[in-house]
Amino acid sequence: MIKPKRLKPGDRIAAVSLSWGGPGKFPHRYEAGKSQFEQEFGVRVVESEHALRDPEWLARNPKARADDLIAAFSDPTIDGIISTTGGDDSIRLLPYLDLNVIRGNPTVFMGFSDTTISHAACFKAGLVSFYGPTFMSGFAENTGMFTYMVESVRRTLFSDVPIGRLNPNRSGWTDEGLDWSDPGNQAVKRKLHPSASWKFHQEAGVMEGVLFGGCVEVLDWLRGTSFWPSLEQLDGAVLFLETSEEAPPPTMLSRFVRSLAAMGALERLGAILLGRPGGELDPAQFSKYDNALVDTVRVEYGLSGLAIVTNMDFGHTDPKLVIPLGLHACVDSTNRVLSINEPAVISNGQQSAS
């Protein structure tokens, strides 16, 4: 995998709308995220040609959205690319993406949810990309960004030293959905739930493998396409999964895992990481998702040696941890430690291959 150059103050970051046209619908929300991101990291955000178009226009023009992404990768003055928000149809971009451009212009790329599609394209192109906050979800956090997320972004994208141990957030989490159509809600702090530790479910020793994954519903759409990783690429991989704000039932997780087994991929994996479920669920329901995953892996397929970690801080709850697709993660289920023992980005003059 090729690593992009690290970000630094003064860099130009392109905002791209790859799915839903959130900035056109709620411009104040986008501007809040842009402003908070610029002030915290000392960078300049520039919008791609169609980033601020209204949702209806963007829905009719998937090629324009893809062109914006490829143009950002092609532009030597752009140092990073971040999705404005998610959606549900960026899979329509795949026919228009030039993987040679992506590979030939290694640039930091970040987003989550429906941006899973573009991460799969980067993975196929051989470029490390980053599953993390967007301008409208994460950087636009009401009353200011979460420190846990800021530290993860800084450590992952702005530093060329090994990321090191990944730690759970200890300062509370939220998935409260305050209405974006009301600008006044930007001044309302969302209610927090008490933080809980990540849960290690199976004793599997220590293993290390390449990170791949994203939103379960979106990954499900990718299966069967040429953008799904080969069995060889998933050999020993650390698969990370999370569920969206639509709160799919735990059975969807079971069915997805069964599909992996039918493909011959499940038994090749080294570990599965599961983010805290999205969708404003009662936290008492979270164990149902854990049980669905563990029971399917251990009871149905007898894979008691596959490391499983759940209740993690990434995906559709906040604050979010940044996960670098294509890097190697170390999962020590004996000592209950997760780490990434290499840098995610490089400095000028370094070799970019991982």
N, C-alpha and C positions, 0 to 999 in steps of 0.2 A: 504493500500500500504506500502511496505517496502522501507525505504530510505537507500541509500548507505552511506558509510563513506565519509567524506569530503576529498578533495584532499589537499595536502600540499607540500611544496618544498621537493625535494628528492624522491618523489613518482615515480613509474615506470608506464608508460602509454603505453598500447598496441595499435598499429596502425593496423587496420583490413581493408581489401578490400572486402566488402560484395557484390559488384556489378561490376561495370566497373573497369578494371585494370589500373587506371590512373597513379599510381606511376611507373609502368612498361613502360608506353607510354611516360610520361614526367617526368623522375626522378628528373630533376632540380626543377620542380615546387613542387614536394613532399618534397624534401630536404629543400626548402625555408620555407615551412610551418612547418616542423619539427624543424628547427633551430630557427625560430622566436618564436614558442611555448615554446621550452625548455628554451630559454634565458629569456623570459618574466616571466614565472611561476616557474623556477628553478626545473623543473622535467626532467626525462629521458624518452625518447621515445624508445620503442623496437618494432620491427616489428613482427607480427605473421608469422607463417611458410610460408604462401603463399601470403603475402601482396604485395610483389614486383614482383610477376609473371606477365608475359605479358597478355594483355587483352584477347587474343585468348584462352590461356590456362585456364584462370579463367572463361571465358564464357562456356567452356566445362566441368567445374568441380564445380557445385554449392555445392556439398557435402563438398568439400575441404574448400570452403568459410565458410560454416556453422560450420565445425569442428574448424576452426580458432577462430570463435566467442565463441564457447562453451569451447574451450581450454583456452581462455583468461579469461572467467568467472571462470573456474576451478582452475586457477593458483593462489595460495595464495600470490605470490610475485607481482601480477598485481593489481594496485590500481585504474586504470581507463582504459576505452576502448573508442577509438575515431575512427570513420570511416575516411578512407583516402579521399573518394570522393563519389559521387552518382552513378547513372546509370539508368537501367530500368528493371532489371530482378532479384532482390533479393527476389522476391516472390517465386522463385524456391528453396530458402533455407528452407522454412517452414517445409517440411516433415522431415528435419534432425535436427531441433532444439529441445533440451531437456529443457523444461520449468522448470523442477525440479532443474536442474543445475543452471539456471538463478536465480530462486527464492532462492536457497540455498546458493548462493554466491553473495550477493548484492554488486555490483560494479558500479561506475559511468560509464554510457554509453551515448555517444553523437554522433550526426550526423543529417543530414537533407535530404530532397529530397527523393530519393529511400530508404534511411534508415528508412523512415516511416514504412516499413515492419517490421524491427527488433524492432522498438518502439512498434508496435502492439503486438509483441511477449512478450516484457517486460511487457506491460500493462496486458496482459493475465496472465503472471506469477506472477503479483502482485508487480512488481518492478518499482519504480520511475525512469524514464529515461529523457534524455535531448535533446530537438530539438534545435540544434545549429550548430556552425561552424564545418567544417572538416579541415583536414590538407591542402588540396589543394584549398579549397574555404573558406576563412575566415582567417585561420592562415597563409596562404601563400600570403596574400594581398601585392600587389606591393608597394614597398618603405616602408613597415611596416604596422602593424596591426592598425585597427581603435580603438581609445581610447574607444568609446562607447561599442564596442564588448568586449574588454579586461575587462572593468569594469563589464560588465554583467557576463562574465565567472567567474571572481574572486568572485563576490558577490553571485553567484548561486552555484558554485562548490567548492570554497575554504573557505567558511564561513558557520558556523553552527548557524547563527542568522537568524531571519525571513527576507525574501527578501525585503518585504516592497513595497512601491509604484513603479510602472513601469512607466518610463518617455520616451517620444519620443526623438529620436536623433535630436540634433539641429545643427549639424556640416556638413550637406550635406550628400547625399547618391549617390550611383552609381550602375549601372548594365552594364557598358561598358564592352564588351567582347574582351579584348586584347588576341591575339593568344598565347596560352600556348606553342606552338611548338618553339617559338622564345625566348630563354633564356634572351635576351636583354630586353624583355618587363617587366621583374621583376624590372627594374630600372625606369619604366615609371609609373608615378602616374595616376590613372584613373580619368577621368573627373567627377566632382560632380554636382548633381542637388541641388538646394536649398531645405532644409528640410521643411516639412509641418506638421502641427499637426495631430494627429490621429482624425478621424471623428466619432462622436457618432450620430447615426441615429434615434434611437427610445428612447422615454422616458419610461424607465422600472424600475425606482427605483433602489434599491440595491439588488443584488443577489450574491450568492456564490455557486460555483460548481466545480467539478473535471475537470481538463484540459485533453482533448484528441484531437488528430487531426494530421495534417501533410500536405503533398502535395496532392492537390485534385485529380490529375490524379492517384496517387498511392493508395490513399484511395479508389478510385473507383474500383480498382482491388481487394481490400480486401473484399468488400461487398459480402455476401453469403458464406464466409469461416468461419471456427470456430474461426478465429482470430479477427473477427469483434465483438465489444463489444455488450453485451446484452442490451435490452431496459432498464432494471433496472440500468445498469451501466451508461447509458446516461441520466438518470433522473436528471434534473437540471444541466447537464454538461455544461462546457464552451468549445465549439468546435472551435478549431483554424484551419484555412484553408489558403493555399497559392498556387499559380500557378507557374509552372516551367519555365525554360528558353525557352521551346518550345512555350510559349505564346498561350495557348489554348484560344479560344474565350470566351467572357462573357457568351454565351449560355451554355457552359459546366458547369459553376457554377450554372446556373439556373436548369439544368437537374440533377445535383448532389443533389441539395436541394430538388427537386421534388421526387427523389428516397428516400431521408430520410423521407419525408412526407408519401410516400407509405408504408414504413417500420414501421410507427408509431413512429419514433424517433424524427422528427422535433418538434412536439408539446411538447415533453418532455424536450427539451433543455432549459437552462437558458440564454445562450448568444452565439453569434457567433463572433469570431474575424477573420478578414481578413487581411493577409499580403499584402504589396505593390506588384502588379503584376510583375512577372519576364518576361524576354524576350526582353529587350531593346525596350520597347514600348515608344511611345510619352506620357509623363505624362498627356497630355490632354485626353488620352484614359482611364485613370484610373476610371473616374466617370462612365464609362459604366459597369465596374465590380461592383462598388458600387450599381448602379441602378439595375443590374441584381439580385444581392443578396437581396436587400431591397424590390424590387417589387415582387419577388417570395415569400418572407416570408410574407409581409404585404398585398399585393393585392390578390395574388392567394390563400393564406391560412389564411388570416385574423389574423395573429399573430402580432398584433401591440405592444404587451407587451414583445416581445422577444428582449433583448438588442443586438444591432449590433454595432461593432466598426470596422472601416476599415482604410486602409492606414498605417498599422502598420509596425514596423521595424523588420520583421522576414521573413525567406524564401530565395528567390532567388535574393534579392538585398542586398547590403552591406551599412553600417554595420548591423550585425544581433544581435537581442536580443535572449537570451537563454530562452526557454520555458520548464518548467519541467512537463512532462506528469505524471498525477497521483496525483499532488498536487491540492489544492483548490485555485482558483482565486476568488477575489472579484471584481465585476463589478458594479460601482456606476455610473449609466448613468445620474443621476440628477446632480452630481457634476463633472462628466466627469473624473473619477479617476479609474484606474486599480491598483490592488495590490495583492500581495501574502503574506499573514500574517502568514506564517510559514516558517521555514528553509527547504531547499530542501535536505540537507545532515545532517548527524549526526557526532558527535565526538566519539572516542573510548569510550566504556562503556555505551553509551546511548542506550535506546530502539529504535529499528529501525522502528517499525510499526507507520504509520501515521493515 
